[in-house]
Amino acid sequence: MARPLNKKYFGNTNSPYSGGTTGIGGEGVASVTIASPIAASLAALTTTVTFSEPQISGGVRAVGVPVIDGAGDLTGINVTTFGSGYTSVPTITVVDSDNNETLNLTSGSGGVLVALQFSAKNAIKFEAQVDGTELTTGDIVKQASSRRYRVRTSDGTAVCKLVASASLNDNEMSIIATDANGNTYYVTKLTAHRATLTRAVDDGSDGDWLFATGNTASWSFDAAAGLKVQIENQ
């Protein structure tokens, strides 16, 4: 195998919103804001906060602690573990076990705002079919070769082969590269610095193809320029 990819391209390794786990994908809970105190009778020592489970299998559930004022009202929630694997905003349950008080919080209701942070910074964007569904939400977990990668999506984990097709079968994946003229290519082989290309879609407005099928090109996440193509990141 040629020089392997840097692991920073595999998923959420560069983000604090990763739950400490590589390749989960999705998002983590960045913050919880409560616009005005929520009337309750809470005691700080006996009140717990529970976030709902992340949607992506293998994700890490967010963790938080309540902020309670002298009147027992809930004024905030401090997020102590961002979590990962969320594809939608979680709900929050606040329970005071001693006072039999329960609050069910939903973002956008009652002055509660839950902000998510994307956790797949610098992850290569791809489409893969792991178990019957073509999905673009997921991460490369490990490089098996320059043509095969272990990927994780909400459908599961599998080693997938790069193919030059918009229609995928199980255990196949596609990565798209764009040249400086706006034309797109399927990537059929990827190393740390070079991508092997197959023509996909002629942009039709910005000029001719810059690469023939089978050509290789240097690549980055930056806008395509000269003879360098862009591979989109998540």
C-alpha positions in Angstrom: 0.0 0.0 0.0 1.2 3.5 -0.8 1.7 6.0 2.0 -1.4 5.7 4.2 -3.8 8.5 5.0 -3.2 10.6 8.1 -5.7 9.5 10.8 -6.9 13.1 11.1 -9.0 12.4 8.0 -10.8 9.5 9.6 -13.3 11.3 11.7 -13.7 13.3 14.8 -10.2 12.9 16.2 -9.6 16.7 16.0 -12.7 17.8 17.8 -13.4 18.0 21.6 -17.0 16.9 20.7 -15.9 13.3 20.1 -16.6 11.6 23.3 -13.0 10.4 23.2 -13.8 7.9 20.5 -12.5 7.9 16.9 -14.9 7.4 14.0 -18.3 7.8 15.6 -19.5 10.7 13.6 -22.6 12.7 14.1 -22.5 15.6 16.6 -21.9 16.4 20.2 -23.8 18.7 22.6 -21.9 21.9 22.7 -24.0 23.8 25.2 -27.4 24.1 26.9 -28.9 27.5 27.5 -31.9 28.3 29.6 -33.1 31.8 28.9 -34.9 32.3 32.2 -35.2 30.2 35.4 -37.5 27.2 35.2 -39.7 27.1 38.3 -39.1 24.0 40.3 -38.2 22.7 43.7 -34.8 21.2 43.1 -32.0 20.4 45.5 -28.5 20.5 43.9 -27.2 17.4 45.8 -30.1 15.1 44.7 -30.8 16.4 41.1 -29.4 14.6 38.1 -29.4 15.4 34.3 -29.9 12.8 31.7 -29.5 13.4 27.9 -31.3 11.0 25.5 -29.2 8.4 23.7 -27.3 9.4 20.5 -28.8 8.2 17.2 -25.7 6.6 15.8 -24.7 3.2 17.1 -21.5 3.5 19.2 -22.1 7.1 20.0 -21.4 8.5 23.4 -24.2 9.9 25.5 -23.7 13.5 26.6 -23.4 14.3 30.3 -24.3 17.4 32.2 -24.9 18.8 35.7 -27.7 21.2 36.8 -27.3 24.8 37.8 -29.9 25.5 40.5 -30.5 28.9 42.2 -31.4 29.5 45.9 -35.2 29.1 45.1 -34.7 25.7 43.7 -35.3 26.8 40.1 -33.2 25.4 37.2 -31.1 28.2 35.7 -28.8 26.2 33.5 -27.1 23.0 32.6 -23.3 22.7 32.3 -22.2 20.1 29.8 -19.4 18.0 31.2 -19.2 15.3 28.4 -20.1 16.5 24.9 -20.8 13.1 23.6 -21.0 12.1 20.0 -23.2 10.3 17.5 -26.2 12.7 17.7 -27.9 13.4 14.4 -30.7 15.4 16.0 -30.9 17.5 19.2 -31.4 15.3 22.3 -34.1 15.7 24.9 -33.0 16.3 28.6 -34.6 14.9 31.7 -33.9 16.6 35.0 -34.8 14.5 38.1 -34.6 15.4 41.8 -34.9 12.0 43.5 -35.6 13.3 46.9 -38.3 15.9 46.0 -40.0 13.8 43.3 -39.5 16.6 40.8 -39.0 15.8 37.1 -38.5 18.2 34.3 -38.5 17.1 30.6 -36.8 19.7 28.5 -36.9 20.0 24.7 -34.8 22.4 22.7 -36.8 25.4 21.4 -39.5 25.1 24.1 -39.7 27.1 27.3 -36.6 29.1 26.6 -34.3 26.1 26.4 -31.7 26.0 23.6 -29.5 22.9 23.0 -26.7 23.6 20.7 -24.9 20.8 18.8 -21.4 20.9 17.5 -20.3 18.9 14.5 -17.8 16.3 15.6 -16.3 15.1 12.3 -13.9 18.0 11.7 -11.5 17.2 8.9 -13.2 13.9 8.1 -13.4 12.8 4.5 -17.0 13.0 3.2 -18.1 9.8 1.5 -21.2 7.7 0.7 -21.3 4.1 1.8 -23.7 1.2 1.8 -23.1 -1.0 4.8 -26.5 -2.8 5.3 -28.8 -2.0 2.5 -28.9 1.8 2.7 -26.6 4.4 1.1 -25.6 6.9 3.7 -23.4 9.9 3.8 -23.3 10.3 7.6 -20.4 8.4 9.1 -16.7 8.1 9.5 -13.7 6.2 8.2 -12.5 4.2 11.1 -9.5 2.5 9.6 -7.7 2.2 6.3 -7.5 -1.4 5.0 -5.7 -0.4 1.7 -5.7 2.5 -0.7 -9.0 1.2 -2.1 -10.7 -0.2 1.0 -11.7 1.4 4.3 -13.5 0.3 7.4 -16.3 2.7 7.8 -19.0 3.2 10.4 -22.5 4.6 9.6 -25.7 4.4 11.6 -26.3 1.0 9.8 -23.2 -0.5 11.2 -19.5 -1.1 10.4 -17.9 -2.7 7.4 -14.9 -2.7 5.1 -16.0 -1.0 2.0 -14.3 -0.7 -1.4 -14.1 2.5 -3.4 -16.1 2.3 -6.6 -16.8 4.7 -9.5 -20.6 4.6 -9.3 -23.5 6.7 -8.0 -25.4 3.4 -7.1 -23.7 1.4 -4.4 -24.0 -2.3 -3.4 -23.3 -3.5 0.1 -19.8 -2.9 1.3 -19.1 -0.3 -1.4 -18.4 3.4 -1.0 -17.7 6.5 -3.1 -15.7 9.6 -2.6 -16.1 12.6 -4.9 -13.3 15.0 -6.0 -13.7 18.3 -7.8 -11.2 19.9 -10.2 -10.5 23.6 -10.7 -13.0 23.7 -13.6 -15.9 22.4 -11.4 -15.9 18.9 -12.9 -16.3 16.0 -10.5 -14.7 12.6 -10.4 -15.0 9.4 -8.4 -11.9 8.6 -6.4 -11.0 4.9 -6.9 -7.7 5.0 -5.0 -6.6 7.3 -2.2 -3.3 7.8 -0.5 -1.9 10.5 1.7 -1.2 12.8 -1.2 -2.7 11.4 -4.4 -6.1 10.4 -5.6 -6.8 8.2 -8.6 -9.8 9.6 -10.6 -12.6 8.4 -12.8 -14.7 11.0 -14.6 -18.2 11.5 -13.1 -20.0 14.8 -14.1 -18.8 17.5 -16.5 -19.8 20.8 -14.9 -20.4 22.2 -18.4 -19.8 25.8 -17.6 -16.2 26.3 -16.3 -14.1 24.5 -18.9 -12.9 21.1 -20.0 -11.9 18.1 -17.9 -8.5 18.5 -16.3 -8.0 14.8 -15.8 -8.7 11.7 -17.8 -10.1 8.5 -16.2 -7.2 6.8 -14.5 -5.1 9.9 -13.9 -3.9 10.8 -10.5 -3.9 14.2 -8.8 -2.8 15.7 -5.6 -5.7 16.5 -3.3 -6.8 18.6 -0.2 -9.9 19.9 1.5 -9.1 23.4 0.1 -10.8 24.7 -3.0 -9.4 23.1 -6.1 -6.7 25.0 -7.9 -4.4 24.2 -10.8 -3.9 20.5 -10.9 -5.0 19.9 -7.3 -8.5 18.5 -6.7 -10.7 19.1 -3.7 -12.2 16.3 -1.7 -15.0 17.5 0.5 -14.8 17.2 4.2 -17.7 16.8 6.6 
